[in-house]
Amino acid sequence: MIAVRPGPPLTGTVTVDGSKNAALPLLAAAAALGSPVQLNNIPGNTDVQIMLALLQQAGWHVAHPLNEPTTAVILPSESRHGAPTLVRAAHIRASYYLVPALIARHGEARLPWPGGCRIGARGMEMHFKVYEVFGDRSSHDDSGYRVTAAAPRSGTVSFVLPFRSRGATVAAVLRAVTTSRPLRLGEPNLSPEILSVLEALRTVGWETRASEHLLSLSPPSTRPDGVAVWDVPGDKIEAGTLACGIAATRGTARIEGVRDRDLAPLIAALHQLGIPTNAEAGALSVQAQDAQPTGRPLRAIASLSPGGLDADFEPPLMALALSLPGSHLFADAINPGRHSNLLPQLARLGAEIEEISPTECRLTGPQRLTGAGVEATDIRTGSALMVAGLTAQGITTLGGLDQLRRGHADLPGKLRALGADICEVTP
């Protein structure tokens, strides 16, 4: 576990890792492509390391250039020994991104139900509907699911998603890649992570067009030659968490390695709270030392709409809002179990948060928090508790670091680099 104590305002410069949420579908896209891909800026968190191991177990070669741990070359293998049993796929949610590549390689995908953060029911029904549109067959039982490839077909695949599911959008895009069929997908998820996959596919000849209501793909006329080079974007959620920590301590610091456009909803929320924040040239600057909190209410409502607030921004914003004046509303209907993880842990620090419904809550700040023992029950709960611990009087001890490390290789180390009083302790 780690111990966090309040200290001086955070200052300095820090660089974020590559994004877990972008790296996972990019790795799956590299496998689906069927030709060599070099992927740069791969983060060292646990979920990504498991995904790399799953690729190797399923028959792909994964090579790391000498002295470049954040780079991997994904190479297809000629040998095929039947569909593997990927037991470790149960440890991460993103294992379902591998289904199209597994179908293309082995004729079927057999996987355990995905794991990941326990933040409410997040079923795969929409994924199965996507595969059915391509003609594939699916079945499942208590232990897992199976998707079997259809006989080869041609022609454009058209489908409208009933909601903007990130996972179902990736499933449709990558199944189009493995079948070399044009795709017209209505009501797609167009999060930065999806756009990163589309940008990567364009480098190998795929024509992609994306608007709010329609995503279309057209395959290249020829297979790509040589090794495609893709880059994982910087982790916008790690940048947002660090920004909230800087703001909570009234610090002034610079966060590098993240794309400006990915941070717009977060910056808007920080401005609403009166925190001077600016993003340009691949960096986020937070200048909270002389901030004048507005006292205006913040409405942090997670959204799947293009340009909406990513649900993963909500927990650190909640931790920050506890230290600022105003009556603030938070809502996350995308992950209906998240508040049931986060709110009890913040209550251990003395936070008073009104639970309006299982997915909505309200708090009035500023509140005085007191250090206590808390647990990272999921990735974002852990990162939010670190932000809260920076302002809580006394010592906050945070357990469950295995959850935190699933999404961040070393978030405590980055906060320490900015001057936070954080150390590892032996229970």
N, C-alpha and C positions, 0 to 999 in steps of 0.2 A: 504494500500500500504506500501511498504518499501522504505527506503532511504539508498543508498549505497554511501560511500565516499572512496577515496583512502587512504590507511594507510600503516602500516609497512608490510614487507613480512609475508606471512602466515606461521605459524609454529605450531608444536604440533602433536597430534595423534587424529584421529577421526574414528568412525566405521560407515559404511554405513548400511542402512536399507536393508531388503530383497527386491528383485527385483520385481517391479510391473509386468514387462513383463514376468517373470517366474511364479509369484504367480497366475496370472489369468488363464493360461491353466492348472496349477496344480490343482487349485480348481475345474475346469471343469472336469479334469480327475478323481478327487476324487468322484464327483457326478456320472460320467459315470461308475465307477467301481462297484457300487452297494453294497459295503461292507464298514465297518468303516475305515476311514483314519484320522490320526492325522497329521496335517500340521504345521510345526514349522517355525519360522522366517518370519511370515506374516507381510508385511509392513502396516503402518497405513494410507496410502494415500487414497484419496477419491474413486478412481476407484475400489480398492480392497474392500473397505467397501461396495460399491454398489453391487459388485459381491456377497459378503456374504449375503447381504439382499435379492438379487434375489434368491439365493439358498433356503433361508428360506421361501420366498413367494411361491416358486415352490414345496415345500413339503419336503425338506431335513431339518434335525435337525442340527443346528450349535451351538456347545457348546464351551465355553472358560474356560479352567481350571482356578481355583482361582489364582489371581495375576500373570497370564501369558497372557497378552493381545496380544502377538505376536504368540500365539498358538491357533489353532482351531481344533476341532474334527468334521468331517463331517459324519453324520449318516443317512443312508437311512430310510425312513419312510414307514410303511405298508399302510397307508391311501392314497387313490387316489380319487381326486374329479374333474377330468377332467383337461384339459390343462389350466393353469392360464394365465391371461393377465398381462404380465410383463411390465408395462408402463415405469418403471425406466431403462429398458434395452436400451432405446433410449439415455441415458446419457453417455454410455460407448461403445467403439468399440468392446471390447472383449465379449460382450453379446452373439455374435454368437458362441463362444466356447461352450455354453450350449446346442446347438441344439441336439447333440447325446444323452445326458443324458435326455433331455426332451422327445425325441422320444421314448427312451427305457421305460421311466416311464409312459408317458401319451398317447403314440401312435402317437403323433404329437407335433410339436413345432410351436407356433404362437408368433412372436416377431415383434416389431417395427424395422424399419431400424436402424442400429447401429449409435451411435454418436461418441464422442471422438474428437480428434484434427482435425480441418479443414485444412488439408494440401494436398488437392487435391483429385480427384476421386479415391476411393479404393473400387471397386464394389465387389459383392459376387457371380458373375457368376461362378467362379471356384468352390466355395463351393457347389453350386447347382449341378454342374456336378459330383462332388464327391459323393453326396448323390444319384444321379441318377444311378451311377455305383453300388451302394449297393441295388438298386431297389426302393429307396424312390421316392416320388413324391413331387414336389415343385411348388408353385404358389406365386405370389406377386402382389401388387398394390402400389399406392402412399404411403399408410400408413405403410406398412410392408410386411412381407413374412410368408409363412407357409410351413413346411416340414412335410409330412405324411409318416409314416412307411410302408414299404412293408410287404408282407407276409414273414414269416421266410424262409431264404434260407441258404444253406450251400456251402462250397467250397471256394477256394481262390479268393479274389478280387484283380484284377490287373488294374493299371491305371498309366498313365504317365502325370505328370503336365506339362503344356506348359511353365510355369515359376515357380521359386522356392518360391511359396506363403507360408508364415508362417501360415496364417489362414486356407488355404486349406489343408496343411499338418496336422495340429491339427485336422481338421474335419475328415480326413481319418483315422488317428490313433484312435481317440475316437469312431468313428462309428465302427471300427473293434473291439474295446473293448466291446461295447454294444451288438454287434451281435456275439461275440466269433468266429469271422472268421479270418483266416490268411489273411495277406495283403502283397502285393508287390507294392510299390509305387515308380515310376520312377521320377527322378529329384526332390527329396524332398528338402525342406528347412531344413538345419541341423544347425541352429543357436543354441547357448548355451541353449536358452529357450526350444527348441524342444528336445535337448539332455537331459535336466532335466526331461521332461515327460517320455522319454524312460527309463532313469535310475529308475524313480519311478515305472514304470510298471514292470521292471525286478524284483523288490523286492517282487512282488506278483505273480511271476511265468511266466510272459510273456517272450518269447524269442525274442530278438530284435537284428537286425543287420543293421548297417548303413554304407554305403559307399557314395562317392560323387554322384553316379548316381542311387543308389537303396537303399530303406529302406524296410526291411521286418520284419513282426511281426507274431508270432505264439502263439496261446492262451495256457494257462496252462491246464493241464489235470484235475485239480481239482480247486474248488473255494478256495480263500485264507481264512485261519482261523485267528481269532483275529483281532487286529487293526494294519493296516499298518502305518508305521511312515515315513513320507517324510519331507524333508527340502527344503525350498525356498533358492536358492543361493543368495549371496549378490548382490546388484544392481550395475552392471558393469557401467551403464550410470551415476549413481550418483557418483561413484568412478572416472569416467572419467571427469565429470564436476568439481569435487573438484580438481583433478589433474591439470586441465587447469587453475583454479583459483590460485592454488599454484604457477604454472609456470609463470602466468601473473604478479604476485607480486614478482617474484624472491625469493620465499620462499623455505623452506625445511621442509617437513612434511611427515607423514605416514598415510596411509588410510587402515584401517583394515576391515576384513569381506568380502573380495571379492576373487573369485577364480582366480588363476594366468592365466589359459588358456583362460579365457574370455576376458582378457585385451590385448592380443598379438597385434591386429591391432592398438589399441590406442598407445601402447608403441612404436611401430614402427614409428608412426607419430610423437610422441614427440621426439624420437631420431633423426628423420630427421630434426627437428627444433633445435636440439642441447640441448635438455632438458634431463639431466641425470635422468633416471627413471628405476626402477627395481621392479619386482614382484616376491615374494617368500613367502612360508609359509602363504598363505592366506592374504597377505598384499601388498600394492603398496607404494613404497617409491619414493618421488619426491625430488630431490636435485638441485633446480634451483638457489640457492644463488650464486654459482660461475659458472653458466652456461655460455658458450660461444656460442651465437647463430650462426648457420652455415651460414645463408644467403641463404641456398639451397632452391629451390622451393618445397613446399609441394603440393602433389596432393591427396587431400582428396576426394575420390570418393566412394560413398556409394555402397555397393554390397550385393547381396543375396547369393553369392557363399560361400561355406564353407571356413571359415578363412578370409572372406572379412570384410571390415570396416562397422560396423553397422551404418545405416543412422542416428541414434540418437547421435552418436559421432560427427557428422559433425558440428552442430551449436556451441558447446563450443570450438571446434578446430578453427572455424572461428573467434570467439571472441578473442582467444589467438593469432592467427596469425596477428591480427591487430597491436599487440605490438612488432612484431618481424620482422627483415629484410628479404627481399626476395619477390618474386612474386609468389603468392600462388593460386592454382586452387581448386575450390570446386564444386562438382557435386552430385545431389541427384535426380535421375530419378525415384526412388521408391516412393517418396512422392512429386509429381510435384508441389504442392502448398506451400511447406515449405519456399522456398526462397522469395515468395511474402509476407509471414508473417514476416520473419526475416530481410531482407535487409532494408525495410523502417524504421524499428525500430532502427537498427544500424546507419542508416543515420541521425536520430535525434541526435545521439551523435557525429556526424561529420564524420562518416566513409565514405570513398570514395571507393565504390565497383562497378566494371564494371560487368554488367549483360550481359553475352554472349548469353544466351538463358534463357527460364523460369526455367531450371534446372541446369544451369552452371553459375558460376561467378568467377571473378578473382580480387584479391586485391594485392596491394604492400605495405609492411610495412617497418619500423614502422610508425604508424599514431598517431596523437595527438587527443584524444577524449575529449569531454567536456560534463559534466553532463547535463542531460535534463530529461524531463518526457517521459517515455516509457511504453509500454503495453505488458504484456505476453499474446499474442494472441493464443499461444498453449504452451504445456509443455516445449518443448525444446527451443523455442524462449525465454521463461522466464528464463530458466537456463543460456542460452548464454548471455542474457542481464545482468545477475548478474555478470558473469565473466568480461564482458566489463566494467561494473560500477566500478569494483575494480581498474581500471587504469585510468578512465576518470577524468579529473580535475574538481573539484567542486562536486556537489551532483547530483546523478542520482536517480530519484524516479520511482519505478516500480509498476505499477498497474496490475490488472488481476491476483491476487494471487490465485484465485479459480482455474485457469488453472494450475498454478505451483503445487498446492497441489493435483491435480489429479494424479500426478506422484511421488511427493516427500512429505512425511509427514512434513518435516521441513528442507529443504535445507538451508534456511537462518541461522537457528540455528547451523547447522554443520559448516558453514563458520565462524560464530561468534566464535565458539569454537576454531577455528584456528587463531583468532585474527582479523577477518575482521570487519570493521566499518560499521555495518548494524543495523538498528533499524526500528521498525514499526512506522508509522506515521498515523495520522488521517487526511483524506483529508479535 
